Amino acid sequence: MADPTTPQHKHAASDWRELIRQALAVLWPNLPEGLAWIESQVDAESAGDPSAVSGCGAQGLLQLMPATAAELGVANPFDPAENLRGGITYLRRQFDQLDEVERQALERLSRLFAGNGE
């Protein structure tokens, strides 16, 4: 496997699969289709590039805004492990604020994105 930290490497969320698994195991172990959902989010946000910066200043794999990263204790948003920890924590907080109908819809979408929906 190519080293995902080298500049010539074309990034993908799958480069960070093990880090995503580790973060989910600690932060959100019961998330249905968690690995597929977070990988999809990484692909959408940064195309798997840990050095990605959006036009509005969001940074890293899960595109944390600097103030949000600071609030989540992420000292270096370009560090993949830190960014994933912060981003998954943020997503979990948002998910926990949903009502039951919204949660069920999001869980179903997660299964569909993972290819396991009905």
C-alpha positions as a LaTeX table, in Angstrom:
\begin{tabular}{lrrr}
\hline
Residue & $x$ (\AA) & $y$ (\AA) & $z$ (\AA) \\
\hline
Met1 & 0.00 & 0.00 & 0.00 \\
Ala2 & 1.26 & 3.48 & $-0.84$ \\
Asp3 & 2.13 & 5.81 & 2.01 \\
Pro4 & $-0.86$ & 8.19 & 2.35 \\
Thr5 & 1.34 & 10.94 & 3.77 \\
Thr6 & 3.43 & 11.40 & 0.63 \\
Pro7 & 2.52 & 14.37 & $-1.60$ \\
Gln8 & 2.19 & 12.31 & $-4.80$ \\
His9 & $-0.29$ & 9.89 & $-3.21$ \\
Lys10 & $-3.87$ & 10.21 & $-4.49$ \\
His11 & $-5.93$ & 10.17 & $-1.34$ \\
Ala12 & $-9.05$ & 8.18 & $-0.48$ \\
Ala13 & $-11.01$ & 7.65 & 2.71 \\
Ser14 & $-9.96$ & 4.00 & 2.69 \\
Asp15 & $-6.41$ & 5.18 & 3.45 \\
Trp16 & $-7.67$ & 6.08 & 6.91 \\
Arg17 & $-9.86$ & 3.01 & 7.50 \\
Glu18 & $-7.90$ & 1.73 & 10.49 \\
Leu19 & $-7.84$ & 5.16 & 12.16 \\
Ile20 & $-11.58$ & 5.50 & 11.53 \\
Arg21 & $-12.19$ & 2.05 & 13.05 \\
Gln22 & $-10.15$ & 2.95 & 16.12 \\
Ala23 & $-11.94$ & 6.26 & 16.63 \\
Leu24 & $-15.37$ & 4.68 & 16.17 \\
Ala25 & $-14.56$ & 1.90 & 18.64 \\
Val26 & $-13.99$ & 4.50 & 21.34 \\
Leu27 & $-16.35$ & 7.33 & 20.38 \\
Trp28 & $-19.36$ & 5.70 & 18.68 \\
Pro29 & $-19.14$ & 1.90 & 18.75 \\
Asn30 & $-22.85$ & 1.30 & 18.10 \\
Leu31 & $-23.17$ & 3.52 & 15.01 \\
Pro32 & $-24.90$ & 1.40 & 12.35 \\
Glu33 & $-22.63$ & 1.07 & 9.31 \\
Gly34 & $-20.28$ & 3.48 & 11.06 \\
Leu35 & $-17.18$ & 2.72 & 9.05 \\
Ala36 & $-18.95$ & 3.15 & 5.71 \\
Trp37 & $-20.71$ & 6.31 & 6.87 \\
Ile38 & $-17.55$ & 8.01 & 8.15 \\
Glu39 & $-15.57$ & 6.93 & 5.06 \\
Ser40 & $-18.32$ & 8.45 & 2.89 \\
Gln41 & $-18.15$ & 11.63 & 4.93 \\
Val42 & $-14.35$ & 11.81 & 4.56 \\
Asp43 & $-14.65$ & 11.25 & 0.79 \\
Ala44 & $-17.27$ & 14.01 & 0.51 \\
Glu45 & $-15.50$ & 16.49 & 2.78 \\
Ser46 & $-11.85$ & 16.16 & 1.77 \\
Ala47 & $-11.51$ & 13.34 & $-0.78$ \\
Gly48 & $-9.35$ & 11.68 & 1.88 \\
Asp49 & $-6.73$ & 14.43 & 1.81 \\
Pro50 & $-5.64$ & 15.28 & 5.37 \\
Ser51 & $-4.19$ & 18.60 & 4.19 \\
Ala52 & $-7.44$ & 19.76 & 2.54 \\
Val53 & $-8.62$ & 23.31 & 3.28 \\
Ser54 & $-11.96$ & 24.59 & 2.03 \\
Gly55 & $-12.64$ & 28.06 & 0.72 \\
Cys56 & $-14.22$ & 28.98 & 4.05 \\
Gly57 & $-11.29$ & 27.63 & 6.07 \\
Ala58 & $-12.48$ & 24.17 & 7.13 \\
Gln59 & $-9.51$ & 21.86 & 7.59 \\
Gly60 & $-8.47$ & 18.23 & 7.34 \\
Leu61 & $-10.24$ & 14.96 & 6.63 \\
Leu62 & $-13.60$ & 15.89 & 8.16 \\
Gln63 & $-13.26$ & 19.60 & 7.39 \\
Leu64 & $-13.34$ & 21.05 & 10.89 \\
Met65 & $-13.63$ & 24.80 & 11.19 \\
Pro66 & $-10.82$ & 26.19 & 13.41 \\
Ala67 & $-13.20$ & 27.28 & 16.20 \\
Thr68 & $-14.94$ & 23.89 & 16.19 \\
Ala69 & $-11.60$ & 22.08 & 16.22 \\
Ala70 & $-10.48$ & 24.17 & 19.20 \\
Glu71 & $-13.75$ & 23.49 & 21.04 \\
Leu72 & $-13.25$ & 19.75 & 20.47 \\
Gly73 & $-9.65$ & 19.84 & 21.70 \\
Val74 & $-8.14$ & 19.23 & 18.26 \\
Ala75 & $-4.74$ & 20.92 & 18.38 \\
Asn76 & $-3.75$ & 19.96 & 14.82 \\
Pro77 & $-6.71$ & 19.51 & 12.45 \\
Phe78 & $-4.31$ & 18.25 & 9.75 \\
Asp79 & $-3.35$ & 15.26 & 11.90 \\
Pro80 & $-5.63$ & 12.48 & 10.62 \\
Ala81 & $-6.16$ & 10.82 & 14.02 \\
Glu82 & $-6.96$ & 14.11 & 15.75 \\
Asn83 & $-9.24$ & 15.28 & 12.95 \\
Leu84 & $-11.15$ & 12.00 & 12.90 \\
Arg85 & $-11.52$ & 12.04 & 16.68 \\
Gly86 & $-12.81$ & 15.61 & 16.62 \\
Gly87 & $-15.02$ & 15.13 & 13.57 \\
Ile88 & $-16.62$ & 11.92 & 14.84 \\
Thr89 & $-17.21$ & 13.56 & 18.23 \\
Tyr90 & $-18.90$ & 16.49 & 16.47 \\
Leu91 & $-21.06$ & 14.23 & 14.30 \\
Arg92 & $-22.06$ & 12.19 & 17.37 \\
Arg93 & $-23.13$ & 15.36 & 19.20 \\
Gln94 & $-25.25$ & 16.39 & 16.24 \\
Phe95 & $-26.78$ & 12.91 & 15.94 \\
Asp96 & $-27.60$ & 12.83 & 19.65 \\
Gln97 & $-29.68$ & 15.99 & 19.21 \\
Leu98 & $-31.97$ & 14.39 & 16.61 \\
Asp99 & $-35.38$ & 13.02 & 17.53 \\
Glu100 & $-36.16$ & 9.32 & 17.01 \\
Val101 & $-37.71$ & 9.74 & 13.53 \\
Glu102 & $-34.70$ & 11.73 & 12.32 \\
Arg103 & $-32.31$ & 9.15 & 13.78 \\
Gln104 & $-34.11$ & 6.30 & 12.04 \\
Ala105 & $-33.96$ & 8.18 & 8.75 \\
Leu106 & $-30.25$ & 8.86 & 9.15 \\
Glu107 & $-29.56$ & 5.24 & 10.09 \\
Arg108 & $-31.45$ & 4.07 & 7.00 \\
Leu109 & $-29.47$ & 6.49 & 4.82 \\
Ser110 & $-26.28$ & 5.14 & 6.37 \\
Arg111 & $-27.26$ & 1.60 & 5.39 \\
Leu112 & $-28.14$ & 2.75 & 1.87 \\
Phe113 & $-24.80$ & 4.52 & 1.43 \\
Ala114 & $-23.08$ & 1.39 & 2.68 \\
Gly115 & $-25.01$ & $-0.73$ & 0.16 \\
Asn116 & $-27.00$ & $-2.59$ & 2.81 \\
Gly117 & $-30.30$ & $-0.69$ & 2.64 \\
Glu118 & $-33.68$ & $-2.07$ & 1.82 \\
\hline
\end{tabular}
